[in-house]
Amino acid sequence: PALEWLVNRTARIESLHPMLKRIPYGKSESYYRENHLFSFDEFVRAELDVLRDCLKPGGLAELKSREKYGPPDGMFADVFALRDTMKEDASFPLINADEFCYGERINSTIPLAQWKDIVQQYPDKIIDVYSIQLVRSIIGRGLYVLFLDWWYQRFPQENVYVICTEDLRDHPDETMSKISSYLGLPEFDFTNVTNKGMYNVGFHTGYDTVTSWEEIQEKSMEDADDKISNIGYEVELSEELEKDLKAFFKPYNKRLFQMTGVNCNW
């Protein structure tokens, strides 16, 4: 939306977004994208900085999670009380990063507090957000172990079945059969379904909408060249940020695999 505002400005749009008055007219889309829109790399780096601080030992997420869920009348009071009796190295803190790390809306220029610093650092850039839910937790939604920590406090491990999404793609028949068996469903031959392709992926939304294996292969080849073309232009991740992300995820993924007994190829 912000790119359209920049290219096709009107007096009404400028009244709603005063900072547009400081940005020159008549430039190309590539100029506006490079100079006046935040990149994917900048979005991810901003979130990474927020999470590093929020999730550190004794950080905001740990303190707020205990404050809300740990008191005598809290939803997980019994869990916190039990864990407090355990050795320090035997228990990881229960953390709700999604609830406590990202902050609330500040204004139209800063849709969420997590972007406050980059907006202040680059005052001539606009946050181009089609959907807040798609970009507010690019990294955090992948910290699966933090979510499962809470589930395992209420349900036995054998009642939680974990699979890797990659197995649904690479070994669909075997994976679906395992899920069916776990659920106690009758045996079923899934090949008539899985041979057609994958469902509810990319822009082909809906579990009755198939994306053929040929199309998926083409998309995989594009991604191998570090291109994401379904939004109309390339999105690049710097080598430095990729390295930092791998280091950040590593301890969380290690604990996830140990907890679940499932090892994904990440």
Disulfide bonds with the S-S distance in Angstrom:
Cys54-Cys101 2.12
Cys164-Cys264 1.98
